[in-house]
Amino acid sequence: MEATASLNSIPMSVRKMRLVVDLIRGKQVGQALGILEYSKQEAAIWLKKNLLSAIANWEYKTDGLESADEYNLVISEIFADGGAQIKRFRPAPHGRAHRIRKHSCHITIKVSNAKPLPTEGNEEPTVATTTTEAQTVQA
């Protein structure tokens, strides 16, 4: 099972956010939370908040019957995208003005369980073939 959480319009540049995102990509949730807890970057605060939200979403999808600790949740996908820029002007010499761009970003985290849930089972998808396909294969 997979759960998603996203945060939009974080007042930070994407470049700074991606430095921390790359540290936790593909890690187990407990290990990622430990990395974010002791990271000095401000991006770690935003990522920790979003990761905890993704874990809560996963538990909600299981109707609150399963705990995230038992199923070894893994960060299956995480990415940071650029958001809107706020444009401001700053006074410059000789009556000019310089443009200042304040960047923002969006982050999305998907977590999935390494161990299958009891409700998921080992069901394999069945492939339905029509008789015409079977006849053309034999010919």
DSSP file (Angstrom, degrees, kcal/mol; ACC not computed):
  #  RESIDUE AA STRUCTURE BP1 BP2  ACC     N-H-->O    O-->H-N    N-H-->O    O-->H-N    TCO  KAPPA ALPHA  PHI   PSI    X-CA   Y-CA   Z-CA
    1    1 A M              0   0    0      0, 0.0   112,-1.2     0, 0.0     2,-0.4   0.000 360.0 360.0 360.0 147.4    0.0    0.0    0.0
    2    2 A E  E     -A  112   0A   0    110,-0.2     2,-0.3    59,-0.0   110,-0.2  -0.961 360.0-169.4-128.6 142.0    1.2    3.5   -0.8
    3    3 A A  E     -A  111   0A   0    108,-2.5   108,-2.5    -2,-0.4     2,-0.3  -0.965   8.2-154.0-131.1 149.0    0.4    6.8    0.8
    4    4 A T  E     +A  110   0A   0     -2,-0.3     2,-0.3   106,-0.2   106,-0.2  -0.910  12.1 178.2-125.0 146.9    1.3   10.3   -0.4
    5    5 A A  E     -A  109   0A   0    104,-2.2   104,-3.0    -2,-0.3     2,-0.3  -0.988   8.1-175.0-143.3 143.4    1.7   13.7    1.3
    6    6 A S  E     -A  108   0A   0     -2,-0.3     2,-0.4   102,-0.2   102,-0.2  -0.991  14.3-157.0-140.8 149.3    2.7   17.0   -0.2
    7    7 A L  E     -A  107   0A   0    100,-2.4   100,-2.4    -2,-0.3     2,-0.3  -0.987  18.3-158.2-122.3 134.4    3.5   20.5    1.0
    8    8 A N  E     +     0   0A   0     -2,-0.4    98,-0.2    98,-0.2    75,-0.0  -0.832  61.0  14.5-116.5 152.7    3.2   23.5   -1.4
    9    9 A S  E     +     0   0A   0     -2,-0.3    -1,-0.2     1,-0.2    97,-0.2   0.889  67.7 177.4  57.3  48.9    4.6   27.0   -1.5
   10   10 A I  E     -A  105   0A   0     95,-2.9     2,-2.8    -3,-0.2    95,-1.7  -0.708  36.6-122.3 -79.0 128.6    7.4   26.4    1.0
   11   11 A P  S    S+     0   0    0      0, 0.0     2,-0.3     0, 0.0    93,-0.2  -0.352  79.6  91.5 -76.5  69.1    9.4   29.7    1.2
   12   12 A M  S    S-     0   0    0     -2,-2.8    -2,-0.1    90,-0.1     2,-0.1  -0.983  81.0 -98.3-155.7 149.4   12.8   28.1    0.2
   13   13 A S     >  -     0   0    0     -2,-0.3     4,-1.7     1,-0.1     3,-0.2  -0.376  28.0-125.5 -72.7 153.0   14.6   27.6   -3.1
   14   14 A V  H  > S+     0   0    0     90,-0.3     4,-2.7     1,-0.2     5,-0.2   0.852 107.7  61.4 -66.1 -35.0   14.4   24.2   -4.7
   15   15 A R  H  > S+     0   0    0      1,-0.2     4,-0.9     2,-0.2    -1,-0.2   0.902 106.4  44.4 -61.0 -42.3   18.1   23.8   -4.8
   16   16 A K  H  > S+     0   0    0     -3,-0.2     4,-0.8     1,-0.2     3,-0.2   0.872 113.9  51.0 -69.3 -37.3   18.4   24.0   -1.0
   17   17 A M  H >X S+     0   0    0     -4,-1.7     4,-2.2     1,-0.2     3,-0.7   0.902 104.5  56.5 -67.6 -40.9   15.5   21.6   -0.6
   18   18 A R  H 3X S+     0   0    0     -4,-2.7     4,-2.1     1,-0.2    -1,-0.2   0.766  95.9  65.4 -66.3 -25.2   16.9   19.0   -3.0
   19   19 A L  H 3< S+     0   0    0     -4,-0.9     4,-0.4    -3,-0.2    -1,-0.2   0.904 111.1  35.4 -61.8 -39.7   20.2   18.8   -1.0
   20   20 A V  H XX S+     0   0    0     -4,-0.8     4,-0.9    -3,-0.7     3,-0.7   0.832 112.3  60.0 -82.9 -34.4   18.3   17.3    2.0
   21   21 A V  H >X S+     0   0    0     -4,-2.2     4,-1.0     1,-0.2     3,-0.7   0.899 101.5  55.1 -59.2 -40.4   15.8   15.4   -0.2
   22   22 A D  H 3< S+     0   0    0     -4,-2.1    -1,-0.2     1,-0.2    -2,-0.2   0.763 100.2  61.5 -65.9 -24.5   18.7   13.4   -1.7
   23   23 A L  H <4 S+     0   0    0     -3,-0.7    -1,-0.2    -4,-0.4    -2,-0.2   0.836 113.7  32.2 -69.6 -31.9   19.8   12.4    1.8
   24   24 A I  H X< S+     0   0    0     -4,-0.9     3,-1.8    -3,-0.7    51,-0.2   0.456  82.8 126.9-108.7  -1.2   16.6   10.5    2.6
   25   25 A R  T 3< S+     0   0    0     -4,-1.0    51,-0.1     1,-0.3     3,-0.1  -0.387  85.3   3.5 -62.1 126.5   15.6    9.2   -0.8
   26   26 A G  T 3  S+     0   0    0     49,-0.9    -1,-0.3     1,-0.3     2,-0.1   0.432 101.1 128.5  81.5   0.4   15.0    5.4   -0.6
   27   27 A K    <   -     0   0    0     -3,-1.8    48,-2.5     1,-0.1    -1,-0.3  -0.409  67.1 -96.4 -85.7 162.5   15.6    5.1    3.1
   28   28 A Q  B  >  -B   74   0A   0     46,-0.2     4,-2.6    -2,-0.1    46,-0.3  -0.452  38.1-113.2 -72.1 154.6   13.4    3.5    5.7
   29   29 A V  H  > S+     0   0    0     44,-2.6     4,-2.5     1,-0.2     5,-0.2   0.883 114.0  49.9 -61.8 -43.0   11.1    5.9    7.6
   30   30 A G  H  > S+     0   0    0     43,-0.3     4,-1.7     1,-0.2    -1,-0.2   0.902 113.2  46.4 -62.9 -41.6   12.8    5.5   11.0
   31   31 A Q  H  > S+     0   0    0      2,-0.2     4,-2.0     1,-0.2    -2,-0.2   0.897 112.1  51.1 -68.0 -39.9   16.2    6.1    9.5
   32   32 A A  H  X S+     0   0    0     -4,-2.6     4,-2.4     1,-0.2    -2,-0.2   0.891 107.9  52.1 -65.4 -39.7   15.0    9.1    7.5
   33   33 A L  H  X S+     0   0    0     -4,-2.5     4,-2.0     1,-0.2    -1,-0.2   0.879 108.8  51.5 -64.3 -36.3   13.4   10.7   10.6
   34   34 A G  H  X S+     0   0    0     -4,-1.7     4,-1.4     2,-0.2    -2,-0.2   0.902 110.1  48.5 -65.0 -41.4   16.8   10.3   12.4
   35   35 A I  H  < S+     0   0    0     -4,-2.0     4,-0.3     1,-0.2    -2,-0.2   0.920 114.0  46.3 -63.5 -43.9   18.6   12.0    9.6
   36   36 A L  H >< S+     0   0    0     -4,-2.4     3,-0.7     1,-0.2    -1,-0.2   0.833 106.7  59.1 -69.8 -32.0   16.1   14.9    9.5
   37   37 A E  H 3< S+     0   0    0     -4,-2.0    -1,-0.2     1,-0.2    -2,-0.2   0.891 114.4  34.8 -63.7 -39.5   16.2   15.3   13.3
   38   38 A Y  T 3< S+     0   0    0     -4,-1.4     2,-0.3    -3,-0.1    -1,-0.2   0.272  90.9 112.8-103.4  11.2   19.9   16.0   13.4
   39   39 A S    <   -     0   0    0     -3,-0.7     6,-0.0    -4,-0.3   -19,-0.0  -0.626  57.1-149.4 -82.7 143.5   20.3   17.9   10.2
   40   40 A K        +     0   0    0     -2,-0.3    -1,-0.1     4,-0.0    -4,-0.0   0.679  64.7 101.9 -85.9 -18.6   21.2   21.6   10.5
   41   41 A Q  S >  S-     0   0    0      1,-0.1     3,-0.9   -25,-0.0     4,-0.4  -0.327  73.7-132.5 -71.1 148.5   19.4   22.7    7.3
   42   42 A E  T >> S+     0   0    0      1,-0.2     3,-1.1     2,-0.2     4,-1.1   0.793 103.6  69.9 -67.0 -27.8   16.0   24.4    7.6
   43   43 A A  H 3> S+     0   0    0      1,-0.3     4,-2.4     2,-0.2    -1,-0.2   0.799  87.3  65.9 -60.9 -28.3   14.7   22.1    4.8
   44   44 A A  H <> S+     0   0    0     -3,-0.9     4,-2.3     1,-0.2    -1,-0.3   0.838  96.2  55.6 -64.2 -32.5   14.9   19.2    7.3
   45   45 A I  H <> S+     0   0    0     -3,-1.1     4,-1.9    -4,-0.4    -1,-0.2   0.934 111.0  43.6 -64.6 -46.0   12.1   20.8    9.4
   46   46 A W  H  X S+     0   0    0     -4,-1.1     4,-2.0     1,-0.2    -2,-0.2   0.891 114.9  49.2 -66.8 -40.6    9.8   21.0    6.4
   47   47 A L  H  X S+     0   0    0     -4,-2.4     4,-2.7     2,-0.2    -2,-0.2   0.884 109.1  51.9 -68.4 -38.0   10.6   17.5    5.2
   48   48 A K  H  X S+     0   0    0     -4,-2.3     4,-2.3     2,-0.2     5,-0.2   0.918 109.5  50.4 -63.7 -42.3   10.1   16.0    8.7
   49   49 A K  H  X S+     0   0    0     -4,-1.9     4,-1.4     1,-0.2    -2,-0.2   0.914 113.8  44.8 -60.1 -44.0    6.7   17.6    8.9
   50   50 A N  H  X S+     0   0    0     -4,-2.0     4,-2.1     2,-0.2    -2,-0.2   0.873 111.3  52.7 -70.8 -37.5    5.7   16.2    5.5
   51   51 A L  H  X S+     0   0    0     -4,-2.7     4,-2.1     2,-0.2    -2,-0.2   0.904 108.0  50.5 -65.3 -41.8    7.1   12.7    6.2
   52   52 A L  H  X S+     0   0    0     -4,-2.3     4,-2.1     1,-0.2    -1,-0.2   0.862 109.8  52.0 -63.4 -35.0    5.1   12.5    9.5
   53   53 A S  H  X S+     0   0    0     -4,-1.4     4,-2.2    -5,-0.2    -2,-0.2   0.893 107.7  51.2 -67.0 -39.8    2.0   13.5    7.5
   54   54 A A  H  X S+     0   0    0     -4,-2.1     4,-2.0     2,-0.2    -2,-0.2   0.884 109.9  50.1 -65.0 -38.3    2.7   10.7    4.9
   55   55 A I  H  X S+     0   0    0     -4,-2.1     4,-2.3     2,-0.2    -2,-0.2   0.923 110.8  49.0 -64.7 -44.0    3.0    8.2    7.7
   56   56 A A  H  X S+     0   0    0     -4,-2.1     4,-2.1     1,-0.2    -2,-0.2   0.877 109.7  52.5 -63.4 -37.3   -0.3    9.3    9.2
   57   57 A N  H  X S+     0   0    0     -4,-2.2     4,-2.0     2,-0.2    -1,-0.2   0.886 108.2  51.1 -64.8 -38.3   -1.9    9.1    5.8
   58   58 A W  H  X S+     0   0    0     -4,-2.0     4,-1.1     2,-0.2    -2,-0.2   0.925 110.8  47.8 -64.9 -44.0   -0.6    5.5    5.4
   59   59 A E  H  <>S+     0   0    0     -4,-2.3     5,-2.4     1,-0.2     7,-0.3   0.868 110.9  52.1 -65.0 -35.3   -2.1    4.6    8.8
   60   60 A Y  H ><5S+     0   0    0     -4,-2.1     3,-1.7     1,-0.2    -1,-0.2   0.873 104.2  56.6 -67.8 -36.6   -5.4    6.2    7.9
   61   61 A K  H 3<5S+     0   0    0     -4,-2.0    -1,-0.2     1,-0.3    -2,-0.2   0.782 103.4  54.4 -66.3 -25.5   -5.5    4.2    4.6
   62   62 A T  T ><5S-     0   0    0     -4,-1.1     3,-1.6    -3,-0.2    -1,-0.3   0.217 121.0-110.9 -90.3  15.8   -5.3    1.0    6.7
   63   63 A D  T < 5 -     0   0    0     -3,-1.7    -3,-0.2     1,-0.3    -2,-0.1   0.732  61.2 -72.5  62.1  25.2   -8.3    2.2    8.7
   64   64 A G  T 3 <S+     0   0    0     -5,-2.4    -1,-0.3    -6,-0.2    -4,-0.1   0.570 112.6 112.0  71.8   8.0   -6.1    2.7   11.7
   65   65 A L    <   +     0   0    0     -3,-1.6     2,-0.3    -6,-0.2    -2,-0.1   0.770  68.2  56.0 -83.5 -26.4   -5.8   -1.1   12.2
   66   66 A E  S    S-     0   0    0     -7,-0.3     2,-0.4    -4,-0.2    -4,-0.1  -0.807  74.6-136.2-111.0 148.3   -2.1   -1.3   11.4
   67   67 A S    >>  -     0   0    0     -2,-0.3     3,-0.7     1,-0.1     4,-0.6  -0.811  14.2-134.5-100.6 142.9    0.9    0.5   12.9
   68   68 A A  G >4>S+     0   0    0     -2,-0.4     5,-0.8     1,-0.2     3,-0.6   0.777 100.7  65.7 -67.1 -26.2    3.6    1.9   10.6
   69   69 A D  G >45S+     0   0    0      1,-0.2     3,-0.6     2,-0.2    -1,-0.2   0.824  97.6  53.5 -66.3 -31.8    6.3    0.5   12.8
   70   70 A E  G <45S+     0   0    0     -3,-0.7    -1,-0.2     1,-0.2    -2,-0.2   0.713 106.4  50.2 -77.9 -20.9    5.4   -3.1   12.1
   71   71 A Y  G <<5S-     0   0    0     -3,-0.6    43,-1.5    -4,-0.6    44,-1.3   0.213 100.5-121.9-110.9  15.6    5.6   -2.9    8.3
   72   72 A N  T < 5 -     0   0    0     -3,-0.6    42,-1.1    -4,-0.2    -3,-0.1   0.928  31.0-146.1  47.7  65.9    8.9   -1.2    7.7
   73   73 A L  E   < - C   0 113A   0     -5,-0.8   -44,-2.6    40,-0.2     2,-0.4  -0.368  15.8-163.6 -64.4 140.2    7.7    1.8    5.7
   74   74 A V  E     -BC  28 112A   0     38,-3.0    38,-2.4   -46,-0.3     2,-1.2  -0.945  27.9-115.2-125.8 144.4   10.1    3.0    3.0
   75   75 A I  E     + C   0 111A   0    -48,-2.5   -49,-0.9    -2,-0.4    36,-0.2  -0.699  38.0 176.6 -78.2 101.0   10.2    6.3    1.2
   76   76 A S  E     +     0   0A   0     34,-1.4     2,-0.3    -2,-1.2    -1,-0.2   0.807  64.9   9.0 -80.2 -29.8    9.5    5.0   -2.3
   77   77 A E  E     + C   0 110A   0     33,-1.8    33,-3.3    -3,-0.1     2,-0.3  -0.976  62.4 165.9-153.3 136.2    9.4    8.3   -4.0
   78   78 A I  E     + C   0 109A   0     -2,-0.3     2,-0.3    31,-0.2    31,-0.2  -0.968   9.3 161.8-150.6 134.1   10.3   11.9   -3.0
   79   79 A F  E     - C   0 108A   0     29,-2.0    29,-2.3    -2,-0.3     2,-0.4  -0.995  26.1-143.7-152.6 156.0   10.8   14.9   -5.1
   80   80 A A  E     - C   0 107A   0     -2,-0.3     2,-0.3    27,-0.2    27,-0.2  -0.986  19.6-171.0-122.7 129.1   11.0   18.7   -4.9
   81   81 A D  E     - C   0 106A   0     25,-3.0    25,-2.9    -2,-0.4     2,-0.1  -0.831  29.7 -98.3-117.5 156.6    9.6   21.0   -7.6
   82   82 A G  E     - C   0 105A   0     -2,-0.3    23,-0.3    23,-0.2     2,-0.1  -0.462  38.5-164.5 -73.3 144.4    9.9   24.7   -8.1
   83   83 A G        -     0   0    0     21,-2.9    21,-0.2     1,-0.2    -1,-0.1  -0.289  37.4 -49.2-110.8-161.7    7.0   26.9   -7.0
   84   84 A A        -     0   0    0     -2,-0.1     2,-0.5    19,-0.1    20,-0.2  -0.332  50.3-132.4 -72.3 153.6    6.0   30.5   -7.7
   85   85 A Q        -     0   0    0     18,-0.2     2,-0.6    -3,-0.1    18,-0.2  -0.915   6.8-143.9-108.6 135.0    8.4   33.3   -7.4
   86   86 A I  E     -D  102   0B   0     16,-2.5    16,-3.0    -2,-0.5     2,-0.5  -0.866  19.9-147.9 -93.9 126.6    7.6   36.5   -5.5
   87   87 A K  E     +D  101   0B   0     -2,-0.6     2,-0.3    14,-0.2    14,-0.2  -0.847  23.2 168.8-103.9 127.1    9.2   39.4   -7.3
   88   88 A R  E     -D  100   0B   0     12,-3.0    12,-3.5    -2,-0.5     2,-0.4  -0.855  24.8-131.3-128.6 163.6   10.3   42.4   -5.3
   89   89 A F  E     -D   99   0B   0     -2,-0.3    10,-0.2    10,-0.2     8,-0.0  -0.943  13.1-162.3-121.3 143.7   12.5   45.5   -6.1
   90   90 A R  E     -D   98   0B   0      8,-2.8     8,-2.7    -2,-0.4    -2,-0.0  -0.962  30.9-104.3-122.6 137.9   15.4   46.9   -4.1
   91   91 A P  E     -D   97   0B   0      0, 0.0     6,-0.2     0, 0.0     5,-0.0  -0.323  40.5-172.8 -62.0 141.6   16.7   50.4   -4.4
   92   92 A A    >   -     0   0    0      4,-2.5     3,-0.6     1,-0.1     4,-0.5  -0.826  33.5 -72.5-128.8 167.5   20.0   50.6   -6.3
   93   93 A P  G >  S+     0   0    0      0, 0.0     3,-1.1     0, 0.0    -1,-0.1  -0.173 111.0  26.8 -61.4 156.0   22.5   53.5   -6.9
   94   94 A H  G 3  S-     0   0    0      1,-0.2     3,-0.1     2,-0.0     0, 0.0   0.794 133.1 -63.7  62.9  33.3   21.6   56.3   -9.3
   95   95 A G  G <  S+     0   0    0     -3,-0.6    -1,-0.2     1,-0.2     2,-0.1   0.647 102.0 131.6  72.8  14.4   17.9   55.9   -8.9
   96   96 A R    <   -     0   0    0     -3,-1.1    -4,-2.5    -4,-0.5     2,-0.4  -0.329  46.4-138.9 -90.3 177.3   17.7   52.5  -10.3
   97   97 A A  E     -D   91   0B   0     -6,-0.2     2,-0.4    -2,-0.1    -8,-0.0  -1.000   4.0-149.1-138.9 140.2   16.1   49.3   -8.9
   98   98 A H  E     -D   90   0B   0     -8,-2.7    -8,-2.8    -2,-0.4     2,-0.3  -0.881  22.6-122.3-107.1 140.6   17.3   45.7   -8.8
   99   99 A R  E     -D   89   0B   0     -2,-0.4     2,-0.5   -10,-0.2   -10,-0.2  -0.627  20.9-162.2 -83.3 137.2   14.9   42.8   -9.0
  100  100 A I  E     -D   88   0B   0    -12,-3.5   -12,-3.0    -2,-0.3     2,-0.6  -0.982   3.9-156.5-117.6 129.3   14.8   40.3   -6.1
  101  101 A R  E     -D   87   0B   0     -2,-0.5     2,-0.7   -14,-0.2   -14,-0.2  -0.928   1.1-158.3-108.6 121.7   13.2   36.9   -6.7
  102  102 A K  E     -D   86   0B   0    -16,-3.0   -16,-2.5    -2,-0.6     2,-0.1  -0.884  20.3-149.0-100.6 113.0   12.0   35.1   -3.6
  103  103 A H        -     0   0    0     -2,-0.7     2,-0.3   -18,-0.2   -18,-0.2  -0.378  15.8-173.6 -83.4 156.4   11.8   31.4   -4.6
  104  104 A S        -     0   0    0    -20,-0.2   -21,-2.9   -93,-0.2     2,-0.3  -0.923   5.1-159.7-138.9 167.3    9.4   28.8   -3.3
  105  105 A C  E     -AC  10  82A   0    -95,-1.7   -95,-2.9    -2,-0.3     2,-0.4  -0.950  12.9-136.5-146.2 165.1    9.1   25.0   -3.8
  106  106 A H  E     - C   0  81A   0    -25,-2.9   -25,-3.0    -2,-0.3     2,-0.4  -0.968  18.5-161.7-121.2 138.2    6.7   22.1   -3.5
  107  107 A I  E     -AC   7  80A   0   -100,-2.4  -100,-2.4    -2,-0.4     2,-0.4  -0.960   4.2-169.6-123.0 144.7    7.7   18.7   -2.0
  108  108 A T  E     -AC   6  79A   0    -29,-2.3   -29,-2.0    -2,-0.4     2,-0.4  -0.998   2.2-170.6-132.3 132.8    5.9   15.4   -2.4
  109  109 A I  E     -AC   5  78A   0   -104,-3.0  -104,-2.2    -2,-0.4     2,-0.5  -0.986   3.6-168.7-126.0 132.9    6.6   12.2   -0.5
  110  110 A K  E     -AC   4  77A   0    -33,-3.3   -33,-1.8    -2,-0.4   -34,-1.4  -0.988   8.1-170.2-119.4 127.4    5.3    8.7   -1.1
  111  111 A V  E     -AC   3  75A   0   -108,-2.5  -108,-2.5    -2,-0.5     2,-0.3  -0.900   5.0-180.0-114.9 145.8    5.8    6.0    1.4
  112  112 A S  E     -AC   2  74A   0    -38,-2.4   -38,-3.0    -2,-0.4     2,-0.3  -0.967  29.6-106.1-141.1 158.4    5.1    2.3    1.0
  113  113 A N  E     - C   0  73A   0   -112,-1.2   -40,-0.2    -2,-0.3   -41,-0.2  -0.641  11.7-155.7 -89.2 141.1    5.3   -0.8    3.2
  114  114 A A  S    S+     0   0    0    -43,-1.5   -42,-0.2   -42,-1.1    -1,-0.1   0.872  85.0  58.0 -78.8 -40.2    8.1   -3.3    2.6
  115  115 A K  S    S-     0   0    0    -44,-1.3     2,-0.1     1,-0.1    -2,-0.0  -0.744  96.7-113.8 -88.6 137.7    6.1   -6.2    4.3
  116  116 A P        -     0   0    0      0, 0.0    -2,-0.1     0, 0.0     6,-0.1  -0.430  29.0-116.7 -71.3 145.8    2.7   -6.9    2.7
  117  117 A L    >>  -     0   0    0      1,-0.1     4,-1.4    -2,-0.1     3,-0.5  -0.409  21.7-116.2 -73.9 155.9   -0.4   -6.2    4.7
  118  118 A P  T 34 S+     0   0    0      0, 0.0    -1,-0.1     0, 0.0     0, 0.0   0.829 117.0  52.7 -63.3 -29.5   -2.6   -9.2    5.6
  119  119 A T  T 34 S+     0   0    0      1,-0.2    -2,-0.0     2,-0.1     0, 0.0   0.758 102.9  58.6 -77.3 -23.4   -5.4   -7.6    3.6
  120  120 A E  T X4 S+     0   0    0     -3,-0.5     3,-0.6     1,-0.1    -1,-0.2   0.922  81.9 174.6 -72.8 -43.9   -3.2   -7.3    0.5
  121  121 A G  T 3<  -     0   0    0     -4,-1.4     2,-0.1     1,-0.2    -4,-0.1  -0.080  50.8 -67.9  66.3-171.4   -2.4  -11.0    0.2
  122  122 A N  T 3  S+     0   0    0     -6,-0.1     2,-0.4     2,-0.1    -1,-0.2  -0.399  70.6 159.3-112.0  52.9   -0.4  -12.5   -2.7
  123  123 A E    <   -     0   0    0     -3,-0.6     3,-0.0    -2,-0.1     0, 0.0  -0.636  25.5-155.6 -80.1 128.0   -3.0  -12.0   -5.4
  124  124 A E        -     0   0    0     -2,-0.4     2,-0.1     1,-0.0    -2,-0.1  -0.847  25.9-106.9-102.1 141.1   -1.5  -12.0   -8.9
  125  125 A P        -     0   0    0      0, 0.0     2,-0.4     0, 0.0    -1,-0.0  -0.415  32.4-131.4 -67.9 137.7   -3.3  -10.2  -11.7
  126  126 A T        -     0   0    0     -2,-0.1     2,-0.6     1,-0.0    -3,-0.0  -0.709  10.4-141.1 -91.4 140.5   -5.0  -12.5  -14.1
  127  127 A V        -     0   0    0     -2,-0.4     2,-0.5     2,-0.0    -1,-0.0  -0.895  12.9-149.3-104.1 118.4   -4.5  -11.9  -17.8
  128  128 A A        -     0   0    0     -2,-0.6     2,-0.4     0, 0.0    -2,-0.0  -0.758  14.4-171.0 -90.2 125.6   -7.6  -12.5  -19.9
  129  129 A T        -     0   0    0     -2,-0.5     2,-0.1     4,-0.0    -2,-0.0  -0.935  15.8-134.3-115.6 139.9   -7.0  -13.8  -23.4
  130  130 A T     >  -     0   0    0     -2,-0.4     4,-1.8     1,-0.1     3,-0.2  -0.433  26.0-110.3 -84.9 165.8   -9.7  -14.0  -26.0
  131  131 A T  H  > S+     0   0    0      1,-0.2     4,-2.1     2,-0.2     5,-0.2   0.825 116.7  57.5 -67.5 -30.8  -10.1  -17.1  -28.1
  132  132 A T  H  > S+     0   0    0      2,-0.2     4,-2.0     1,-0.2    -1,-0.2   0.889 106.4  48.9 -68.5 -36.8   -9.0  -15.2  -31.2
  133  133 A E  H  > S+     0   0    0      2,-0.2     4,-1.8     1,-0.2    -2,-0.2   0.911 111.7  49.2 -66.5 -41.3   -5.7  -14.3  -29.6
  134  134 A A  H  X S+     0   0    0     -4,-1.8     4,-1.6     1,-0.2    -2,-0.2   0.875 111.3  49.9 -65.4 -37.1   -5.2  -17.9  -28.5
  135  135 A Q  H  X S+     0   0    0     -4,-2.1     4,-1.5     1,-0.2    -1,-0.2   0.867 109.6  50.3 -70.8 -36.5   -5.9  -19.2  -32.0
  136  136 A T  H  < S+     0   0    0     -4,-2.0    -1,-0.2     1,-0.2    -2,-0.2   0.841 108.8  52.7 -71.7 -31.0   -3.5  -16.7  -33.7
  137  137 A V  H  < S+     0   0    0     -4,-1.8    -1,-0.2     1,-0.2    -2,-0.2   0.899 110.5  47.2 -68.8 -39.8   -0.7  -17.8  -31.3
  138  138 A Q  H  <        0   0    0     -4,-1.6    -2,-0.2     1,-0.2    -1,-0.2   0.797 360.0 360.0 -72.5 -27.4   -1.2  -21.5  -32.1
  139  139 A A     <        0   0    0     -4,-1.5    -1,-0.2    -5,-0.1    -2,-0.2   0.483 360.0 360.0 -75.9 360.0   -1.3  -20.8  -35.9
